[in-house]
């Protein structure tokens, strides 16, 4: 598997939506597709796709808040048939390193997710900071996690 990560382009839209739908309802409620479409149409930060032999297998982006000195991961998703292949970790590391290279490098990176995917982020160095039973509008539980984007963390991500 040779994964290439690049910026999202509008012609990726159909494949991103298909990758999202492959994760419904286990990892995302169908109701979040409207938010994804909005994110694709008017992103608040850079969006990326991961391609394996030209085929889109993952998508995700991030937003930066200058005021809070904070980065927030948005829509990290891997096509369901590619779960467990390492592409999610590659895309996560890419996004973290991309943030680290920004002039306004955030001190912390946060992500909110469901309990069944929080373990992935914990294994990648994120620390759980909150649990919200029924924290999403869909009624699903929410877990908030944070990653400290230190120089040491960046060197470990590169290594």
Protein Blocks (a to p, Z undefined) as FASTA:
>chain_A
ZZddddddfklmmmmmmmmmmmpcklpcfklmmmmmmmmmmccbdcddddeehiafbdcd
ddddfklopacdehiacdfklgonlmmmmmmmmmmmmmmmpmklcfbdcddddfklmmmm
mmnopacfbdcehkafnopacddddddddfklmmmmmZZ
